[in-house]
């Protein structure tokens, strides 16, 4: 979840839920920020579909809340529900996978997954390279994903580079 701004006088924060289903966010779960600082979720309520009001341990005033706005908090992967075989993938399960370009045999790595509003995009790079390419994450472009074996397959025609090729 991404924290945004203080709410009220008790240290509650507005938060944007980055999950499709925030129902697993319950009192008592442990969340961490990018630096590894831990927060216990003391209370959570929905303000709208993807907006939440949260109370975190150690944040008891609006001033303290203001110091934490814009932080992104993460829960343990074990908290996430199982998606099943064909119901999709969590971003973290795709990051680090080998991306095999079917037509050329080139091997890249999934660096991260982005979503700018029109669907998921895989960002790929060769190991040790700073040059990145993008691939739309849909069945035509990425016909096979095997998380257990650590790779996915990509059709070259869908690989987008900054050079336009």
TAHUMO-V243520 format. One record per residue. N is the residue number from 1. PHI is phi in whole degrees, 0 to 359 (none if undefined). PSI is psi in whole degrees, -180 to 180 (none if undefined). D_LAST is the distance of its C-alpha to the last C-alpha in Angstrom with 2 decimals. Layout:
BEGIN
((N;PHI;PSI;D_LAST) (N;PHI;PSI;D_LAST))
END
This chain:
BEGIN
((1;none;147;36.15) (2;253;121;35.43) (3;283;144;38.64) (4;240;-58;38.90) (5;207;156;42.41) (6;298;152;46.08) (7;225;114;48.00) (8;79;-164;51.76) (9;250;2;54.17) (10;256;12;54.01) (11;88;9;50.69) (12;290;156;48.65) (13;231;145;44.98) (14;283;144;42.63) (15;217;146;39.63) (16;260;121;36.44) (17;279;127;36.12) (18;267;8;32.70) (19;255;150;33.96) (20;293;-37;34.07) (21;230;103;37.73) (22;277;10;39.65) (23;296;-21;42.87) (24;282;-12;42.90) (25;287;103;43.32) (26;234;159;47.06) (27;306;135;49.68) (28;99;-13;49.89) (29;284;153;46.35) (30;263;131;44.95) (31;238;151;41.78) (32;230;151;40.13) (33;265;-177;38.00) (34;299;-26;35.25) (35;269;-2;38.01) (36;93;3;40.04) (37;291;136;42.79) (38;259;145;44.38) (39;222;135;45.65) (40;266;133;47.72) (41;283;111;47.12) (42;271;-29;50.60) (43;199;150;49.90) (44;211;138;47.12) (45;215;152;47.29) (46;275;135;44.87) (47;261;-30;44.63) (48;198;-170;42.14) (49;306;-47;39.59) (50;242;7;37.31) (51;252;134;39.61) (52;233;159;42.29) (53;245;122;45.25) (54;235;151;45.75) (55;240;123;48.50) (56;245;147;47.67) (57;301;140;50.19) (58;83;-3;51.04) (59;242;101;49.86) (60;242;-2;53.05) (61;224;159;52.79) (62;300;-33;50.40) (63;295;-42;50.17) (64;294;-39;49.07) (65;299;-39;46.58) (66;299;-32;45.09) (67;291;-19;44.36) (68;254;-5;42.23) (69;298;146;40.28) (70;81;-5;36.48) (71;289;148;36.90) (72;252;128;35.01) (73;250;144;37.33) (74;237;144;36.53) (75;258;168;38.80) (76;296;142;39.21) (77;300;-27;36.90) (78;294;-20;40.14) (79;285;-22;40.87) (80;286;140;37.94) (81;291;151;38.85) (82;291;131;37.60) (83;274;-12;34.82) (84;81;179;35.73) (85;296;-51;33.66) (86;244;20;31.44) (87;263;9;31.81) (88;114;-171;28.71) (89;220;149;28.09) (90;278;145;28.95) (91;307;-45;26.18) (92;297;-24;28.15) (93;280;-17;28.23) (94;269;-32;24.43) (95;296;129;23.96) (96;97;-12;24.14) (97;292;149;23.31) (98;287;136;21.38) (99;248;110;18.09) (100;265;120;17.81) (101;279;115;14.61) (102;300;-45;16.51) (103;283;-23;14.75) (104;245;-18;14.40) (105;80;1;17.26) (106;297;144;15.50) (107;244;122;17.55) (108;240;-178;16.60) (109;230;141;19.01) (110;284;114;19.26) (111;277;-43;20.05) (112;196;171;21.02) (113;240;131;20.86) (114;244;159;20.45) (115;214;113;21.63) (116;259;14;21.24) (117;113;-21;23.34) (118;252;12;21.19) (119;129;167;21.08) (120;285;143;20.35) (121;235;128;17.05) (122;273;130;16.81) (123;257;122;15.66) (124;242;151;14.98) (125;207;153;15.40) (126;288;149;16.75) (127;306;128;20.51) (128;81;-1;21.51) (129;261;146;18.13) (130;267;-13;17.63) (131;283;124;13.82) (132;246;150;12.97) (133;234;163;10.36) (134;236;150;11.55) (135;222;128;12.50) (136;295;136;14.92) (137;267;84;18.19) (138;217;166;19.54) (139;302;-35;20.87) (140;293;-39;18.19) (141;276;-37;15.43) (142;234;84;18.02) (143;287;-18;20.75) (144;216;132;22.94) (145;231;127;24.16) (146;230;90;27.11) (147;299;-40;28.20) (148;298;-37;31.35) (149;270;-7;29.59) (150;83;25;27.01) (151;210;166;23.69) (152;220;162;21.33) (153;247;140;18.97) (154;231;138;15.39) (155;275;131;13.54) (156;304;-35;10.09) (157;299;-21;9.04) (158;262;-2;9.87) (159;283;120;8.17) (160;256;126;6.81) (161;245;167;6.06) (162;288;-15;7.84) (163;274;-8;5.67) (164;84;10;3.82) (165;258;none;0.00))
END
